Amino acid sequence: AMYAKMSKALAEGDADPAIRVHVFLGVSGAFSSGNDLADFMVVATGGEGGTEVWDFLMALARTEKPMVSGVDGIAVGIGTTLNLH
């Protein structure tokens, strides 16, 4: 559910001319704990579901506005990838 909400937020932010930048914030001490590796296994083995992660990564690649991350603490997995965009 989190990845679907983040994908939707990126698309809505890109479509809204009043929004000039996407901002991602974590909580004190942790930005992200990483993805559940089982999600990747579902996609890799051709199982049902698991597309939310892929959709979010594609939304990151497509976004037209700058992104800023406020990181205070650990950033693992996709949280690290997010900071590289």
N, C-alpha and C positions, 0 to 999 in steps of 0.2 A: 504494500500500500504506500510506503514511503517513497519508493522510486516513481510510482505513477503520479503522486502528488507533486514531486519535484519536476518531473517532465512537464506536467500541466502548467506549473508555475513559470517555467522557462518560456513555454509557448505563449502564455498569456502576457508575460512581461515583454516579450518581443513584439507582440501585437499592440501594446499600449504605448502611445507616444509620450505619455506622462512619465513612464518609467525609463530611466536613462542607464541604469546599471543593475545587475543581479548581485545580491549580497547573500552569501552563505555563512551562517554562524553556528558554532557548536556551543557547548556549555563549558564552564571553567574546568580545565583539566582534561577535556576530551573533545576532539572535533569529530572523529569517527572511529568506530571499533572494527571496521572492515565488514565485508559481506559474508553472509553464510555461504560457505563453499558448496553446499548442497545445491544452491541455486544454479551455479555454473555447471554442476554435473548433470542436472536435468536438461539443460540446453545441449551440452556436449554429447549426451547419449540419445538425443532425439526425443526426450520425454515431453510431456505436456506441461505448459506453463514456463515460468522462468524468464519470460520475455520482458518483464518490467525493468530489469537491470539493463538489458540491451537497449531498450527504448530510451532509458535515461542517458546512457552513454551517447547515443545518437543525438539526443536533444542537446547535450553539451557541445557536440561537434557542430550542430546547426545554428546554435544561438548567434544572434547578430549583435548583441550588446555586450559590453565588457562585464566580466565577472570578478568579484572580489570575495576572498575568503578571510574570515576572522578566525584564526586558529590559535587556541590556547590549550596546549597539551598534545596528546597523541593524535595522529592522523594516519590510519592504516587503510590499505586496499584502495577502494574507489575514492575514499577521502583524500588520499595522496594524489590519485589521478586527477581529481577535481582541481587541486591546487596547481597543477601543471598547465591548465587551460587558460 
